[in-house]
Amino acid sequence: MQIFLDSANYAEVEKWLHQGVVDGVTTNPSIMFKDGVYDIEEGARRLCALLGERPVSIEVITNDHQEMIQQARMFARWARNVVVKIPVVNEQGESCLGVVNALNREGILINSTAILSFNQAILAAKAGATYVSIFAGRIADEGNEPAGVIRNVRHWLDDGGYTTKIIVGSIRTVMDIQNAALAGAHIITIPPQFLPKMVDHKYSRETVRQFNRDAAKALAHIAQARTVVAAKA
């Protein structure tokens, strides 16, 4: 399983990248604005350069299909590792699968996003999406079970021999991450604030504290024993 950061914060991405746990980045206009990125092209290019060959998802900002295609082509020219986020439907509920299919045939990597059901995911995969982004938190908001959707989509992709990868987003808690991983997500895109919670545990700290105390006592005893041996010699 891979970990993407759901962030446009350069410093946060750089920090976790250097710790070896970041395999890619996902953004959208809301995330970019929240993280102080007001020039989408400049912010995207900086992240793409930082990530190297790792994918960086950039989202289109229109309901019009032709404009989506034009924006996607422009984004793809910014860097080789750009992945264009196309919603599975627009605000009017119109299918965007034709956009996904057209861009896929041009060789542009597509992250089909805003997916909340099994049916949406399998159609996006058939249309040629590189990734399908399943919004776990929003599925749960509607009273449904995200893990079941993730598990069923993963089985369908595997059985059909599809190369499309599942990204699970809309993470609300650390348990969402664990549940998505156990359900078979290929990738989980995680807001940076959850990573410290994942790595830390108060009993891990207490265990390290105990090891350090015991080590200090052992070193003191060794030093004392050496002194006794030296005195006898």
C-alpha positions as CSV (number, residue, x, y, z in Angstrom):
1,M,0.0,0.0,0.0
2,Q,1.2,3.5,-0.8
3,I,0.7,6.7,1.1
4,F,0.0,10.0,-0.6
5,L,-0.3,13.3,1.2
6,D,-3.5,15.2,0.7
7,S,-1.8,18.5,0.9
8,A,-0.3,21.4,-1.1
9,N,1.9,22.5,1.9
10,Y,5.4,22.3,0.5
11,A,7.1,22.2,3.9
12,E,4.9,19.4,5.2
13,V,5.4,17.3,2.0
14,E,9.1,17.9,2.1
15,K,9.3,16.8,5.8
16,W,7.4,13.5,5.3
17,L,9.1,12.9,2.0
18,H,12.5,13.0,3.8
19,Q,11.2,10.4,6.3
20,G,10.5,8.0,3.4
21,V,6.8,7.6,3.7
22,V,5.4,9.7,0.9
23,D,4.7,8.1,-2.5
24,G,2.7,10.9,-4.0
25,V,0.5,14.0,-3.4
26,T,-3.1,14.8,-4.1
27,T,-4.5,18.4,-4.2
28,N,-7.6,20.3,-5.1
29,P,-8.4,24.0,-5.2
30,S,-9.7,24.0,-1.6
31,I,-6.5,22.4,-0.3
32,M,-4.3,24.8,-2.3
33,F,-6.2,27.8,-1.0
34,K,-6.1,26.5,2.6
35,D,-2.3,25.9,2.3
36,G,-1.7,29.4,0.9
37,V,-1.1,28.4,-2.7
38,Y,-2.7,31.1,-4.8
39,D,-0.9,30.5,-8.1
40,I,-1.9,26.9,-9.0
41,E,0.7,26.5,-11.8
42,E,3.6,27.7,-9.6
43,G,2.5,25.6,-6.6
44,A,2.0,22.5,-8.8
45,R,5.3,22.9,-10.5
46,R,7.1,23.2,-7.1
47,L,5.5,20.1,-5.7
48,C,6.1,18.1,-8.9
49,A,9.8,19.1,-8.8
50,L,10.0,18.1,-5.1
51,L,8.3,14.7,-5.7
52,G,10.5,13.7,-8.7
53,E,8.8,10.8,-10.4
54,R,6.1,10.5,-7.8
55,P,2.6,11.5,-8.9
56,V,1.0,14.8,-8.1
57,S,-2.8,15.1,-8.6
58,I,-4.1,18.5,-9.8
59,E,-7.9,19.0,-10.1
60,V,-9.8,20.7,-13.0
61,I,-12.1,23.6,-12.0
62,T,-15.0,23.6,-14.4
63,N,-18.2,21.8,-15.1
64,D,-17.8,22.0,-18.9
65,H,-16.3,18.9,-20.5
66,Q,-14.4,20.7,-23.2
67,E,-12.9,23.0,-20.6
68,M,-11.9,20.0,-18.5
69,I,-10.0,18.6,-21.5
70,Q,-8.3,21.9,-22.2
71,Q,-7.3,22.3,-18.5
72,A,-6.1,18.7,-18.3
73,R,-3.8,19.2,-21.3
74,M,-2.4,22.4,-19.8
75,F,-1.8,20.7,-16.4
76,A,-0.1,17.8,-18.1
77,R,2.4,20.1,-19.8
78,W,3.6,21.4,-16.4
79,A,5.5,18.2,-15.4
80,R,5.8,14.6,-16.3
81,N,4.4,13.4,-13.0
82,V,1.1,15.4,-13.1
83,V,-2.1,13.4,-12.7
84,V,-5.3,15.3,-13.6
85,K,-8.2,14.9,-11.3
86,I,-11.5,14.6,-13.2
87,P,-14.8,14.2,-11.2
88,V,-16.8,11.2,-12.1
89,V,-19.8,13.5,-12.6
90,N,-20.1,17.3,-12.7
91,E,-22.3,19.5,-10.5
92,Q,-25.3,18.7,-12.7
93,G,-24.8,15.0,-12.4
94,E,-23.6,14.6,-16.0
95,S,-21.1,11.8,-16.6
96,C,-17.5,12.9,-17.1
97,L,-16.4,9.4,-18.2
98,G,-16.1,10.6,-21.8
99,V,-13.5,13.2,-20.6
100,V,-11.6,10.4,-18.8
101,N,-11.7,8.2,-21.8
102,A,-10.5,11.0,-24.2
103,L,-7.6,12.0,-22.0
104,N,-6.6,8.5,-21.3
105,R,-6.3,7.9,-25.1
106,E,-4.0,11.0,-25.2
107,G,-1.8,9.4,-22.6
108,I,-2.7,11.7,-19.8
109,L,-2.9,10.1,-16.3
110,I,-6.3,10.5,-14.8
111,N,-7.5,10.4,-11.2
112,S,-11.3,10.0,-11.3
113,T,-12.4,11.7,-8.2
114,A,-15.5,12.2,-6.0
115,I,-16.4,8.5,-6.2
116,L,-18.9,7.3,-3.5
117,S,-20.1,4.0,-4.9
118,F,-19.0,0.7,-6.4
119,N,-20.8,1.5,-9.6
120,Q,-19.0,4.8,-10.1
121,A,-15.6,3.2,-9.5
122,I,-16.0,0.4,-12.0
123,L,-17.3,2.7,-14.7
124,A,-14.3,5.1,-14.2
125,A,-11.9,2.1,-14.4
126,K,-13.5,1.0,-17.6
127,A,-13.3,4.5,-19.0
128,G,-9.5,4.4,-18.5
129,A,-8.9,6.1,-15.2
130,T,-5.4,5.6,-13.8
131,Y,-6.8,6.0,-10.3
132,V,-10.2,6.0,-8.7
133,S,-10.6,8.1,-5.7
134,I,-13.1,6.7,-3.2
135,F,-14.2,9.2,-0.6
136,A,-14.4,7.1,2.6
137,G,-15.5,9.8,5.0
138,R,-18.4,11.0,2.7
139,I,-19.6,7.4,2.1
140,A,-19.8,7.0,5.9
141,D,-21.6,10.3,6.2
142,E,-24.4,8.8,4.1
143,G,-24.7,5.8,6.4
144,N,-22.8,3.4,4.3
145,E,-19.7,1.2,5.0
146,P,-16.6,2.5,3.2
147,A,-14.6,-0.7,3.8
148,G,-17.2,-2.7,1.9
149,V,-17.1,-0.5,-1.1
150,I,-13.3,-0.5,-1.1
151,R,-13.1,-4.3,-0.8
152,N,-15.6,-4.9,-3.5
153,V,-13.9,-2.5,-5.9
154,R,-10.5,-4.1,-5.2
155,H,-11.9,-7.6,-5.9
156,W,-13.5,-6.4,-9.1
157,L,-10.3,-4.8,-10.4
158,D,-8.2,-7.8,-9.5
159,D,-10.6,-10.3,-11.0
160,G,-10.9,-8.2,-14.2
161,G,-7.2,-7.7,-14.6
162,Y,-7.5,-3.9,-14.5
163,T,-4.4,-1.7,-13.7
164,T,-6.5,1.0,-12.2
165,K,-5.5,1.8,-8.6
166,I,-7.8,2.7,-5.7
167,I,-7.0,5.9,-3.8
168,V,-9.0,6.3,-0.6
169,G,-9.5,9.9,0.5
170,S,-11.8,11.9,2.7
171,I,-9.9,10.7,5.8
172,R,-11.5,11.8,9.0
173,T,-9.7,9.7,11.6
174,V,-6.6,7.4,12.0
175,M,-9.0,4.5,12.1
176,D,-10.2,5.4,8.6
177,I,-6.6,4.8,7.4
178,Q,-6.4,1.5,9.1
179,N,-9.8,0.3,7.8
180,A,-9.0,1.4,4.3
181,A,-5.6,-0.4,4.3
182,L,-7.2,-3.6,5.6
183,A,-10.0,-3.4,3.0
184,G,-7.4,-3.5,0.2
185,A,-6.8,0.1,-0.9
186,H,-3.8,0.5,-3.1
187,I,-3.2,4.0,-1.9
188,I,-4.5,6.2,1.0
189,T,-4.2,9.9,0.7
190,I,-3.7,11.3,4.2
191,P,-3.9,14.9,5.5
192,P,-0.5,15.6,7.1
193,Q,-2.0,16.1,10.6
194,F,-2.7,12.4,10.9
195,L,0.8,11.2,10.3
196,P,2.2,12.2,13.8
197,K,-0.8,10.4,15.3
198,M,0.0,7.3,13.3
199,V,3.7,7.2,14.3
200,D,3.3,8.2,18.0
201,H,2.1,6.1,20.9
202,K,2.4,7.0,24.6
203,Y,3.5,3.5,25.5
204,S,6.2,3.5,22.8
205,R,7.5,6.7,24.4
206,E,7.4,5.0,27.8
207,T,9.1,1.9,26.5
208,V,11.9,4.0,25.0
209,R,12.2,5.9,28.3
210,Q,12.5,2.6,30.2
211,F,15.2,1.3,27.7
212,N,17.2,4.5,28.2
213,R,17.0,4.3,32.0
214,D,18.0,0.6,31.9
215,A,20.8,1.3,29.5
216,A,22.1,4.2,31.7
217,K,22.1,1.9,34.8
218,A,23.8,-0.9,32.8
219,L,26.5,1.5,31.6
220,A,27.0,2.7,35.2
221,H,27.5,-0.8,36.4
222,I,29.9,-1.6,33.6
223,A,32.0,1.5,34.4
224,Q,32.0,0.5,38.1
225,A,33.1,-3.1,37.3
226,R,35.9,-1.8,35.1
227,T,37.1,0.4,37.9
228,V,37.2,-2.5,40.3
229,V,39.0,-4.7,37.8
230,A,41.5,-1.9,37.1
231,A,42.1,-1.4,40.8
232,K,42.8,-5.1,41.4
233,A,45.2,-5.1,38.5
